[in-house]
Amino acid sequence: MLTNDASVTSPVLPLAGILDLARSQRLSFNDLFQFAETQSAAGQKLEAAEAYKVWIAFNDGHPYLHLVYFNYSVTLRQLGDIAGSIQALRACLKLDPQFGPAHINLGRALEDSGVAAHAIVQWRSFVEITAESTPDKLAHRLMALQHIGRVMENAGLLDDAEAALWQAIELRPDKSEAGQHWSALRQRQCKWPVLATSDHVSTRQLLDSMSPLTLACYSDDPLFQLARAYQYNKSFVGRPDISGFPRKVPRKKSGSAQRLRVGYVSSDLRDHAVGFALREVLELHDKQSVEIYAYYCGEPVERDATQMRMKAVVDCWRDIATLSDQDAARQIAGDDIDILIDVNGYTKHARTKIFAYRPAPVIVNFCGYPGTMGSPFHHYIIADERVIPPENEIFYSERVLRIPCTQPIDRKRAVAERPTRLEAGLPEDVFVFACFNGMQKITKETFAQWMEILAATSDSVLWLLSGSDDVDARLRQLASNAGVAPERLIFAPKAPNARHLARIGLADLFLDTFPYGAHSTAADALTMGLPVLTVPGKSFAARFCHSIVRAAGAEQLICSNPQDYVQKAIGFAKDPASLKRIRASVQEQRDTSVLRDIPALVQRLETLFWQMQREAEQGKTPQPDLRNLDVYYEIGVGLVQDNIAYCEDSAYRREYGKRLAEWHDYSPLQRDARLWPNGTVI
């Protein structure tokens, strides 16, 4: 609500007295706001609304009437009267057509009422009338453009969303919100180069606004990803006031009767890739050893099979979606959680600020986010020795602990009856390359490799998940530009999970993307007997797929570099018998592979939880190493602007070491545990 800083001298009156003053035009603007704020804070919003309504009725000539209408609309919205709120906002705008907050709130109210198109019209009207504006109006213009972009993105109007967000970026390139969504939209639409600059916006500014998850699709530079996560955490989480949250002391465990209390926090404990990964993990937890709390912060779902399975096996399920970050943290702290697992990381609907309050003695990054958090409050990250080999621990702020395979799976997932190729829209007698990764993972370089593979194997097609009609058409045109017949790209429509699992085995070879490779998608493919060809890089997202392939027992499908990837793909297409032998081997060891040994994974996970608990009790919980990350960021942002698609590890480390030495020569650096001062030593 809007308030005025002027002092209020009138005594607090009961509602009847306030209404009497309002009718006789003796209740000042300031006193009205003071009364309404006091009543709202006390939970008496109906009295606040009544005071606003009566004051409006009898003070129609007041110069600040539009502000009263605005505050009245906010109170009505809090009471659930969205129609009344809309009416009040429209009355406000009749009095002051350029009042930015009312335009913003009216658009939000229309959107929440299910008429998103009307919301866009509302925001557009404000954008048009603020073409030449004061700084205050420019701020609201920026907000309106961001809302337009968000709603259009949710409606699948990606080109329109991108255009609106670009206007916002050019208006304020130093603000990151619009740029963050814009670069992700460009990736989803396979628009290359992803970062397209103008006279008003530089590559550096676009990189500064890129989210860590989008960056993982853009570049295989784990040091820069760590530094970006660190910067992102500072801007996204900031430094909340935690004075009212005393640091949780580890509860000492004595005797086998005491269970360890473990909390999973996620917006994806539902029918979602992360939910599918965790279903059986939660079911297999040893209830004699651990007590499981699930904190769901996602959107409400009904008759969700995954959520129902999880609710049936956890000791306590709490829906924290509607709680503030502080209240959610208080709930977790009140539950005396020993080990708190952040499943979201920096993914959609993440509630990272909850963890900033340290509601548990130990905080862990696991399962849902492919990278380091770069935060001062995540103590451990759980992965495996292939995703994070010992020499790569320098790329993470957390201490690395390991399980057999980073990708849990659910061995009970339903699979529909397998269709024929004809039923799936595929030709019968060709070699089918496939990739079921999201469009945002397809880079210009990966697509060029695919075109090279198709050009060398004339009797083949490439089967991809459909993006949208526009994106599919764009990729077909790019194929044609590369000399490949566009009809050789076949797009699979979205399908329910059981049907999708049934159809993926129709392909001959899955071609992974780089630098952000397949995760659960690779596990799905191998589970259904489809071999996956991959190139490991340096970062978490670029090494995940090769870990899954190795866990499935198919080391022959791990390539040494992009050239090896292209040649192996061509070789398998020209000698399908060799691929059939690999496929048969994967199928033969399917149920005994590390990938499907979920009991061993869960057992190891619980061993790690107890290790964390012992270290906490001994005062040995690791503290995140954040030294020199501002410098690594400045070096990395310069290197990433060149966006070299693939770089050997030794050359990568030497380049960072060289630039760190140059930096140190100008401004001495403190020693860190990464590449300074030993950046040139491999």
N, C-alpha and C positions, 0 to 999 in steps of 0.2 A: 504494500500500500504506500501511497504518497503521504508524507506528513510535512508539517511546517516547523522550522526550528524555533519559532517564537514561543515565549513562555506562556503557560496557561495558569491563570490565577484563580479561576472560579473553583469553588469547592465541588467535590464529587457529589452528584445528586442521583437519586433513584431515577429509573426510567421515566416515570410519570412526570417528574420535574423537568427532565431534559426535553421531553416531548412538548411540554407546556411552553418552555423557552423557545423551542424551534418554531412552534405555531405563531408566536408573537414576534418572531424575527429578533429575539434577544439572545439567541445562542450563537456565539461567534464560530467562525470557521475553525479556529484552532481548538476551541473547547469541544466542538463536535468530534473532531478527530481524536482528541484525548480520550473522550468518553468511549468512542467506538473501539479504540485500541485497547483500552483497559478491559472492556467487556469481552472482547475477542480473546485476549490473553487469559481471561478467567473462564473461558469455555462458554460464554454467553453470547454467541454470535447472532442469535435471533434478536437479542436486544440491540446489538450494534446495527443490524440491518434495519430494524424498525426506526432507529434514530436517524439513519441516513434517509430512509424513505420519507419520513415526515418533514425533515429539514428541506429536502428537495421540493416537496409539495408547496412549501410556504416561503421559499427563498429563491424564486425563479429569476430574479434579476441580479443575483450575486455574481461578481466578476470571477469567482473561483468555483462556480457551479460545476464546471466540467471535471474539476478534481474530485469533487464530492461524488459525482456519478462514477468516476473511475474507482474510487475506494469502495463504493457501494457494489460495483460489479465484482470486485475481488471477494467481498464478504459473501455475496450470493453464490459465487463459484465454490467457496469453501463449504457452503451449506448444501451444495449439490444441485442448486437451481441454475443450471447452465443456460436455460432459455431466458431467465430473468437477467442473468449476467450479460448475455448478448444484447438484450434490450438496453441495459444501462450503458454499455460500451457504445452503442450506436447513438444514444442521446449525448454522450460525452463528445463524440466526434462531430455531431451537428453543431455543437458549441465551439469546438476547436478542431477543425479538420486536419491540422498538422500535428496533433498530439500523438507522438510516436508510441508510447507505451500502450495506448488504447488500440492502435492498429495492430500491434504485436499480439496483445491478449485476445482481441477479437478474432484474429486469424487462428490462434490456438484453440479458441472455443469452438469455432466452426469446424476445424479439423477433428476435434474430439467428438463433435456431434455427427461425424460420419460424412461430412460434405467437404472433402479436401479440396475439390475444385473451387468452391466458394472461398476457402481459406487462401488459396493462391491468388485469386482475384483481389482479395482484401489486401494482401501484402504487396501485390503489384501496384495497387493504387497508391500506396504509401511510397513505394520506390519512385513512381512517376512524379509525385508532388515534391520529392526531396532531391531532385536532380541538382539543384543549387541550394546547399544547406549549410547551417551552422554545424560546428563539431558535434553538438548534442544530437542534432537531427541525422547527421551522418552515422552516428553510432546506431540509431534505430534503423536507418536504411540498411546498414550492414546486417543487422539482426534479421530484418525482413528477407533479404536475399538468401541468408543462410537457411531460414525456415522454408523458403520456396524450394531451394535445392534439396533439403531433407525430405520434404513431402513428395516431390517429384521422383526422387530416388526410390522411396518406398513404394511408389506407384509404378515403378518400372520404366519411367520416362527418363532414361539415363542421359540422353543428349541434352534435353531441356534442363535437367538437374545440373549437368556439367556447365552449361552456359550461365545459369544463375550463380553458381558458385564462383565461376571465373570473374564475374562482375564484382563479387564480394572480395575476391583476392586482389584485384586491381585497385579496389577502393582502399583496402588496408592489407598490403602484402606482409606486414609484420604480425598480423593476427593469424594464428595457426589453425583455427577450427575449420574454416572453409577450405584451406589448402589440404588439410588432412583428408577430408572427404573427396575432394576433387581428384587427388592423385589415385586414391583407391578406385574411384569411378573410371578413370582412364585405364587402369589395369583391367577392370572387369569388362571393358569394352574392347580390349586388345588394340588400343590406340597407341601407336609407337611413333616417336619417342614418348614415353610416359610423361616426362617433364618437358612441356612446351612453354618456352618463356615469351616475354614481350618486352617492350621498352620500359614497362613499369614494374615488371616482376622478374627477378633473377633466378637462376637455377639454385643458388644458395638459399634463397628465401623459400623455395618450394621444398628443398630437402629439409630445411629447419621445421617445416610444418608437417612433414611426413610422419605417420605413426610408426612405432616399431614393427608392427605386424605387416604393414604395407612395405616397409623397408626390407623386410625379409624376402619379399617377392621380387625386390628390385636389385639387390646386391648381395653377394656372398662375402661380406666383410664383417666378421664377427667382432672385431675390436670397435669398429664404428657402430655396430648394432648395440654393443654394450654401452658405449658412450651416449648413443641416442636414447636408449632406455633410461639411462641416468638423467639426461636432460628432460625427457618426457615425464619422468616421475616428479621432477622438481616443479614442472609447470602444471601437470595434471592433478597431482596430490598436494603439492606445496608443503607447507609446514603447519598442519592443523594444531590447534591448541589442545594439547594432551595433558594439561595440568590437572584435569579432573579424572585422569586415568592412571592411577598408580601402576607401576610396572608389575606384571604378574610374576609371582615367585613360583618356581617349579614345585609341584606337590610331590613330596618324597613317597616313593613306592616301596613298600616292604611286604614281603610274602606273596605267594602266588595268588592269593584271594583278591588282590588289588589289580583291577584292570586299568589299562591305559586308555584315556579318553581322547579320541581322535575326531576332529571335525573337518568335514569337507565343505568348502564354500564354492558354489557354482551357480550360474544361470542356466546351465546345460544339463541338469539332472532330469532329463526328459528324452523323447525320441530325437536324438541329435547324435552326431558322431562321438562326442565326448560321453554322452549318456550311454551309448552302445558299448563304449570301451570300459566304463566303470560298473556296468550292471553286475557282471559275474564277480568282479573284485569285491564289491560290497557283500555279495552273497557268500563268498568264501572266507571272509574275515573270521578269525577264531574268536568266538564270543567269550571264551575263557580268558583270552589275553587282552582283547581290545573292546572298547565300548564305542560305537560309531554314532556320531551326530551328523546329520545332513542339514546344511543351511542353504535353502534354495532362494536365489535372488533373481529368478527369471520371470517371464510373463506367465500368467495363469494358463493352465492347460486342463483339458477335460478328457477323461478316458484314455490317458496316455499310458501305454503298456509299460514303457521303461520306468516311468515314475511310480507306477503301481508296484512294480517288482521291487524297486528301491525302498519304498515306504514299508513294504512287508518285511524287510530284513534289517533295517537300521534300528538302533535303539531309540533314537529320537529324531523326528523330522520337524524342522522349523522353517516356515516361510518368512523370509526377512525382506521380501521385495519392497514392501511399503514402508519399511523402517528407514529412518535416516541412517547415515553412516555411523554417527555416534551411538544411536540407539541399538543398531545391529551389533556394534562392538560391545556395548554394555550387556546385551543378551549373551553373546559368546563368552564374555568374561564371567558373567554370572553362572554360566554352565560349567565353569572350571575345566575348560578344554586344555589338555596337555600339549597336543600336537595339532596345529591348525594348518590345513592344506588349502592353498590358493589354487583352485583349478582353472580359473579364468585367465590369470595373467593380465595381458593388455588386449584381450579379445572383446568382442561386442558384449555390452551389458556388464563389463567388469566393475567390481566394487572395490577397487584398490585402496581407497581411503579407509575402508574398514580396518585393514591390516596396519595402517599407520598408527592406530591407537594401541597397538600391541596387545590385543585382547587375549593372547595366549603366550606362554613363555617361549614357544618355538613356532616359527612360521616357515612353511615349506612351499616351494614352487614345483607343482607336479601335474602332469597329464594333459592339461588343456592348452598350454601356450608353449610354442617351440622356441624358447630363448630365455635369456637372463632377464631379470627384472631391474637390475641396476638400482635397487632401492636400499635404503638404510635399514629396512626391517624384514627382509626375506633372508633367512639364515641358511637354508639348504635348497638345492635343486636335485631332483631325482631323475636320473637318466640311465644309460647303459654305457659300456666301455667302447661301443662303436660310435654312438652319437657324440659322446664326449670322452675321447681317449685322454689319458693323463696329460699329454703335452698340450691339450686344448683347454685345460682347466683355467688358463689365464684369461679366457674370453668370458668368464662368468664372475659376477660379484658374490654369488653364493658358494658355499662349500658343496662340492659334487659328491653325491652318494649314488650307488648303482644297484640296479635290479637286472635280471637276465635280459629283458627286452623292454624298451621304453613304451611300446605300444601294447597295452592290454587289449584283449578281444573278448567277446562273449560267444562261447562255443554253442550257445543255445539259440542263436538267432534264427528266425524263421526264414526259409528260402522257398519261393514259389516254384511251380513246375517250370522246367527249362523250356523256353520257346525254341522254335527253329530259327535259322538265320533269316529266312524269308519273313517270318512273323516279326522279327526285330528290325526289319528294314535293311538287311545286309544281303549282298550277293553271295551265292553259294560257293563258287569255285574260285575264290581269290584269297590272298593272304591278307588277314585283317590286323593291321596295327591299331592300337586303341590307346586313348588316354582319357580317364574319367576324373581328372583333376579339374578344379574350378578354373574358369577362364582367366582369373586374375593371376594364375601361376604361369600362364603361357607368355613367354617373352619373345621379343623379335629374334633373338639368337636361337632359342629352342625351336621356334617355328621354322626358321631357315634350315636347321638340321633335319626336321621332319620332311621338308620339301626335297632336300638332298636325298634322303632315304627313299621317298616315293619316286623321285626321278630315276633312281637306279634300280627300282623294282616295279616294272610296268604293270605287273599283274597283282597289284595290291591297292588297298584303300586305307584311309585313316578315319577311325570312328571316334568321335568326340561327344562329350556332353553338350547339349545345346545351351547357348548363352541366351540370346534373344534373336529375333529375326534379323535385326540390324547387325549384330555381332557375327552371326553365322554368315551373313552375306559379305561382311568385311573380310573374314578369313577365306572365303571362297575366292574373292577378288584377289587377295594377296597370293593365293595358290596359283591362280591364273597368271599373275604377274611373274611368278617364279617358273612358269612353264609347265605347271601341273594342272591337268584338267580339273576344274572346280567340282565336278560331280564325284571326284574321288574322295572328297571330304563328305562324310556322312555324319549327321548329327542325331544323337539319341535324345528323345524327349525326356523330361523329368518323369520319374516313375516311383511308386512306393518302394520302400527299401527291400522288401522280400522279392519283388519282381526285378528290381535292379540287380540284386545279387544273382538271381537266376540267369540273367541275360549276359553278364560280363564274361562268363566262361566261353561264350561263342567266339570271342576274339582269339587271335593266335599269339600276339605279343603286346604287352603293355609298355608304352614308351613314357618314361618318367620325364618330368619337367625339371628345370634348373634355373635359379638356385633354390626355389622353394619346391621341394619334391612331394611326392605322394606320402601321406601318413596313413590314416585309417583306410584310405582308398587302396593303398598297396596291400594292406592286410586283407581287405575284402577280395582283391584280385587273386592273391596267392591262396586264400582259403578256398576259392572256387576253381583252383587249378590253373589260373592264368599267369604265366611267367611275367616278371616285371624287370625291365632293363633300366638301370640307373647309373648315374655318375655321382659319387660322393664329393662334396665340397668341404668347406671349413666350418660353416656355421651350423647351428642346431637343425634348422629347417632343411639345409642342404645335405645333411648326413642321416636324417631320420629314415629315409626310404631304404638306404643300403643296409641299415641295421635290421629292418624288417625282412629284407631279402635274405640276409645271412641267417637270421633266426629261423627262416623257413627252409634252410638248407640248400639255397640256390646260389652259391658263391660265384658260379660261372656267369651270372647275369650282372655282376658288379664291374663297371668299366673304369679304366684308369684315367680317362680324360674324354672330352667331347668327341674327338676324332675316333677314339676307340668305340664310343657309343654308336656313332654313325656306321662304322664298319661292321660292328657286331650285328646291328639291326639288319643291315643289307645281307650279311652272311646267313642269318637265320631265315630270312625270307627266301633266299636262293637254295638253302639246304634245310627245308622244314623238318626233315627226319632228325637232325641234330637237336632241334628245339623240342620235338616230341619226346626225345629221351630225357631231357631236363624236366619236361612237364610230367612225365611218368615218375621220375625220381621225387619231385615235389609232392605228388599225390601219394606215393608210397610211404613217405615219412611224415605225411600231413599231421596225423594225430599224435606222433611222438616228438614233433619238432619243438624247439624252444618257444616258437611263436604261439603255440597252443597249450603250453604247459602253464596254465594260469594258476593252479595250486602252488607251484614253485614260486611264481612271481609274487603271489600274495604272501606266502610264507617269508620270502625275502623282504618284502615291504614292511611286514610287522617287525622283523628283526631290526630293520633300520629305524623304525619308530622307537623301539626300545633303546637303541644306541643313542638316538637324539635325547631321549629322556635321561639316560645316565649322564651324558655330557652336560645336560642342563642342570642336573642335581649337583654336579661337580664344579659348576661355574665355568664350563668349557664350551658353551654354545658359541659358535663362530660368529664373528662380526663381519658384515659385508665389507669387502675391500673396494673403496671408491677413490683411491688415490689417482691423481693426474687425469681423471676422466674428461675434464674440460679440455685438456691439451690433446688427448686422443681424439676428442670430437673435432677439434679444429684441424688436425692432421687428416682425419678420416673424411671430413666433408670435402676437403680438397681432392682426395683420391677418388672418392665415389662420384664426383662430378664427371670424371673420365668414364666411369661405369664400365670398366673392363669386365667382360662377362665371366671369364674363367682365369684364374691365376694360380700357379703352383704355390704351395705353402711356403717353401723356402724363399722364393722371390718376394712373396707377400710380407714375410717377417723382416726381410732385409730392408724393404722400402720403408716400413714403419720405423725400424731401428735407425736408418739414415736420417729420417725427418725428425725423430726425437733428439738425435745428436745435434742437429742444426738448431732446434728449439732451445736445447740446453745451453748451447754456445751463446745464444742471445740472452736467455733468461733461465738461470739454473733450475732444474727440476729436482724434486725430492725422489729418492729411490722408490720404485714400486716393485711388485712381484710379477709384473708382466714382461714388457720388453725394455724397460729402462732400469739399469744402464746396459743390459745385455741383449739389445735388440738384434745384433748381427750374429749372435750365437744360436745355432739351430740344434 
